[in-house]
Amino acid sequence: MKFSQLRAIVAVADRGNFSEAALELQLSQPAISHAIATLEEELGVPLFARGRHGAVLTPAGERILYHARQAMQHLEMMQHEANLHKGLHGGHVRIAAFRSVATHLLPKAMPTAGYAYAQFHNQFPEIAVTIIECPAFTDVEQCLRDGRTDIGITCLPTSEDLTPGKFFRMSI
């Protein structure tokens, strides 16, 4: 049994159909169908009655849904405990980027909006994320030098004083 299968059964039960569950989890509808079918095969019982009006839990599905919710809650608590011991219990992360990246790419890719934010916030409720929009990539570099940001997204090559070892570099 996989965590993805538990998430799928909860989402389908909450939404009442596979397509909306897929949208909620940002997966394809066939991926949700496969997760449910595999889980039904593993358990040996149908979890949903499928029809024109969506997916309705079977009696076995209702009982298993209860346990799936409990299991997910326990897994989240385990992750939270581990994070506390790793020192990830709170703080503030500042990300600086030049205008086009800060405006168009980061809101979609970083944990500041939508499903990604909800998932990030559930795991790290005490960590705030701020995006700092800079007019140019040279301003991002200056934010890094001044310590006004924790992460900077800039263009390569960077100024000579931003050398590996002093700052982490990653090319995309």
C-alpha positions as CSV (number, residue, x, y, z in Angstrom):
1,M,0.0,0.0,0.0
2,K,1.4,3.4,-1.0
3,F,0.9,6.9,0.3
4,S,-0.2,8.0,-3.2
5,Q,-3.0,5.4,-3.1
6,L,-4.2,6.7,0.3
7,R,-4.2,10.3,-1.1
8,A,-6.2,9.1,-4.1
9,I,-8.9,7.3,-2.1
10,V,-9.4,10.4,0.1
11,A,-9.5,12.8,-2.8
12,V,-12.0,10.7,-4.8
13,A,-14.2,10.2,-1.7
14,D,-14.1,14.0,-1.0
15,R,-14.7,15.1,-4.6
16,G,-17.1,12.3,-5.7
17,N,-15.3,11.6,-8.9
18,F,-11.9,10.7,-10.4
19,S,-11.5,13.8,-12.6
20,E,-11.9,16.3,-9.8
21,A,-9.7,14.3,-7.5
22,A,-7.0,14.3,-10.3
23,L,-7.2,18.1,-10.5
24,E,-6.9,18.4,-6.7
25,L,-3.8,16.2,-6.6
26,Q,-2.4,17.7,-9.8
27,L,-2.3,14.2,-11.4
28,S,-3.9,12.8,-14.5
29,Q,-7.2,11.0,-14.3
30,P,-5.7,7.7,-15.4
31,A,-3.1,8.0,-12.6
32,I,-5.9,8.3,-10.1
33,S,-7.8,5.4,-11.6
34,H,-4.7,3.3,-11.6
35,A,-4.0,4.1,-7.9
36,I,-7.5,3.1,-6.9
37,A,-7.6,0.0,-9.1
38,T,-4.3,-1.2,-7.7
39,L,-5.4,-0.5,-4.1
40,E,-8.7,-2.4,-4.8
41,E,-6.7,-5.3,-6.2
42,E,-4.3,-5.3,-3.2
43,L,-7.2,-5.3,-0.7
44,G,-9.5,-7.6,-2.7
45,V,-12.6,-5.4,-2.4
46,P,-14.1,-2.7,-4.5
47,L,-13.8,0.7,-2.9
48,F,-16.1,2.7,-5.2
49,A,-19.2,2.1,-7.2
50,R,-18.5,4.0,-10.5
51,G,-21.3,5.4,-12.6
52,R,-22.7,8.3,-14.5
53,H,-23.0,10.3,-11.4
54,G,-19.4,9.9,-10.3
55,A,-17.8,7.6,-7.7
56,V,-19.6,6.5,-4.5
57,L,-17.9,4.7,-1.7
58,T,-18.9,1.1,-1.2
59,P,-19.6,0.0,2.4
60,A,-16.0,-1.5,2.5
61,G,-14.7,1.7,0.9
62,E,-16.3,3.8,3.7
63,R,-14.6,1.7,6.4
64,I,-11.3,1.7,4.5
65,L,-11.5,5.5,4.0
66,Y,-11.6,6.0,7.7
67,H,-8.4,4.1,8.1
68,A,-6.8,5.8,5.1
69,R,-7.5,9.2,6.7
70,Q,-6.0,8.0,10.0
71,A,-2.9,6.6,8.3
72,M,-2.3,9.9,6.4
73,Q,-2.7,11.9,9.6
74,H,-0.1,9.6,11.3
75,L,2.3,9.9,8.4
76,E,2.0,13.7,8.6
77,M,2.7,13.6,12.4
78,M,5.7,11.4,11.8
79,Q,7.1,13.9,9.2
80,H,6.4,16.8,11.6
81,E,8.3,15.0,14.4
82,A,11.2,14.3,12.1
83,N,11.3,17.9,11.0
84,L,11.4,19.1,14.6
85,H,14.4,17.0,15.2
86,K,16.1,18.2,12.1
87,G,15.5,21.8,13.2
88,L,12.9,22.6,10.5
89,H,10.3,23.8,12.9
90,G,10.2,27.5,12.1
91,G,11.8,30.4,10.3
92,H,11.7,32.6,7.3
93,V,13.1,31.9,3.8
94,R,13.7,34.9,1.5
95,I,14.1,34.2,-2.2
96,A,15.3,37.0,-4.5
97,A,14.9,36.9,-8.2
98,F,14.9,39.3,-11.1
99,R,11.5,40.6,-12.2
100,S,10.5,38.1,-14.9
101,V,11.4,35.1,-12.8
102,A,9.8,36.6,-9.6
103,T,6.6,37.5,-11.5
104,H,6.1,34.6,-13.8
105,L,8.1,31.5,-12.7
106,L,8.4,31.5,-8.9
107,P,4.7,31.8,-8.1
108,K,4.1,28.6,-10.1
109,A,7.2,26.7,-9.0
110,M,7.7,27.7,-5.4
111,P,5.6,27.0,-2.3
112,T,3.8,30.3,-2.3
113,A,0.6,29.4,-4.2
114,G,-1.9,26.7,-4.7
115,Y,-1.4,23.0,-3.9
116,A,2.4,23.3,-3.5
117,Y,1.9,26.0,-0.9
118,A,-0.7,23.9,1.0
119,Q,1.6,20.9,1.0
120,F,4.6,22.9,2.1
121,H,2.6,24.7,4.8
122,N,1.2,21.4,6.2
123,Q,4.7,20.1,6.6
124,F,6.3,23.3,7.8
125,P,3.6,25.6,9.3
126,E,6.1,27.8,11.0
127,I,8.2,28.6,7.9
128,A,7.3,31.7,6.0
129,V,8.4,32.2,2.3
130,T,8.9,35.6,0.8
131,I,9.8,36.4,-2.8
132,I,11.8,39.6,-3.3
133,E,11.4,41.0,-6.7
134,C,14.6,42.8,-8.0
135,P,14.7,45.1,-11.0
136,A,17.8,43.2,-12.5
137,F,19.9,40.1,-11.8
138,T,22.7,42.3,-10.5
139,D,20.4,43.5,-7.7
140,V,19.8,39.8,-6.8
141,E,23.5,39.4,-6.4
142,Q,23.7,42.5,-4.2
143,C,20.9,41.1,-2.0
144,L,23.0,37.9,-1.5
145,R,26.1,39.9,-0.7
146,D,24.2,42.0,1.8
147,G,22.5,39.1,3.4
148,R,19.0,40.4,2.6
149,T,18.1,37.1,0.9
150,D,18.7,33.4,1.6
151,I,18.3,32.2,-2.0
152,G,19.0,34.2,-5.1
153,I,18.0,33.4,-8.7
154,T,20.2,35.1,-11.2
155,C,21.9,34.7,-14.6
156,L,25.2,33.0,-15.3
157,P,27.9,34.1,-15.4
158,T,27.7,35.9,-12.1
159,S,30.1,38.5,-10.7
160,E,33.5,37.1,-9.7
161,D,32.9,37.5,-6.0
162,L,30.0,35.0,-6.1
163,T,32.2,32.0,-6.3
164,P,31.3,28.4,-5.5
165,G,32.0,27.7,-1.9
166,K,30.8,31.1,-0.9
167,F,27.4,30.7,-2.5
168,F,25.6,27.7,-3.9
169,R,25.1,27.6,-7.6
170,M,22.5,25.7,-9.6
171,S,21.9,25.9,-13.3
172,I,18.4,25.3,-14.6
